[in-house]
Amino acid sequence: MLFDRRPEFKRPIAGPWRSSSVRARLAGIPALVVKGLTGAAAIVLLLVIAFAGQGVNFPASRKGWYWLAALVAGVVLVALLFATWLPHGSS
């Protein structure tokens, strides 16, 4: 109230919920893109493992798996860039 004898001096709420809903949703877009790329890379990695056959030697260490996952993520990223930047349809 305006003439309260005991005004509240609480700290204001901080965080993404304080901003408008549009700003909060826009702030979450990069995280969704990263999650999508990670999911696509994981699917491609699982397909490579499934169709590689018996003669392929996969990494035995965690570092080797990280390098393989980074390579697959890079391939997926390049494929997505080509898919979005190449012209589609007839002009």
C-alpha positions in Angstrom: 0.0 0.0 0.0 1.0 3.6 -0.4 0.9 4.6 3.2 2.1 1.4 4.9 4.0 1.8 8.1 6.1 -1.3 7.2 7.0 -1.2 3.6 8.5 -4.3 2.0 12.1 -4.0 1.0 12.5 -7.4 -0.6 15.0 -8.0 -3.3 13.4 -8.1 -6.8 13.1 -11.4 -8.5 15.9 -12.0 -11.0 16.1 -14.5 -13.8 14.6 -15.1 -17.2 11.0 -15.2 -15.8 11.4 -11.5 -14.9 11.7 -10.5 -18.6 8.9 -10.6 -21.1 7.8 -14.0 -22.4 9.1 -13.2 -25.9 12.6 -12.5 -24.6 12.6 -15.6 -22.5 11.6 -17.7 -25.4 14.2 -16.1 -27.7 16.9 -16.8 -25.1 16.1 -20.5 -25.3 16.5 -20.9 -29.0 20.3 -21.5 -29.0 19.9 -24.3 -26.5 17.3 -25.9 -28.7 19.6 -25.7 -31.7 22.4 -27.3 -29.7 20.2 -30.0 -28.5 18.9 -30.7 -32.0 22.5 -30.9 -33.4 23.5 -33.2 -30.5 20.5 -35.5 -31.2 21.2 -35.6 -34.9 24.9 -36.4 -34.3 24.0 -39.2 -31.9 21.6 -40.7 -34.4 24.2 -40.6 -37.1 26.8 -42.1 -34.8 24.4 -44.9 -33.9 23.7 -45.5 -37.6 27.5 -45.7 -38.3 27.9 -48.2 -35.5 24.9 -50.3 -36.7 26.0 -50.4 -40.4 29.8 -50.6 -40.0 30.0 -54.3 -39.8 32.4 -56.6 -38.0 35.7 -55.4 -39.6 35.6 -51.9 -38.3 37.6 -51.0 -35.2 35.9 -48.4 -33.0 37.8 -46.4 -30.4 38.6 -48.1 -27.2 39.1 -44.9 -25.1 36.8 -42.2 -24.0 39.0 -39.6 -25.8 38.7 -41.6 -29.1 34.9 -41.6 -28.7 34.9 -37.9 -28.1 36.9 -37.4 -31.3 34.6 -39.6 -33.3 31.5 -37.8 -31.9 33.1 -34.4 -32.7 33.8 -35.6 -36.3 30.2 -36.8 -36.7 28.9 -33.6 -35.3 31.0 -31.6 -37.7 29.7 -33.7 -40.6 26.1 -33.1 -39.5 26.8 -29.4 -39.1 28.3 -29.1 -42.6 25.4 -31.1 -44.0 22.9 -28.8 -42.3 24.7 -25.7 -43.6 24.7 -27.0 -47.2 21.0 -28.0 -46.9 20.1 -24.5 -45.7 22.3 -22.4 -48.0 21.8 -24.3 -51.3 19.0 -23.0 -53.5 15.9 -25.2 -53.5 13.5 -25.8 -56.4 13.5 -24.3 -59.8 13.9 -20.6 -60.5 
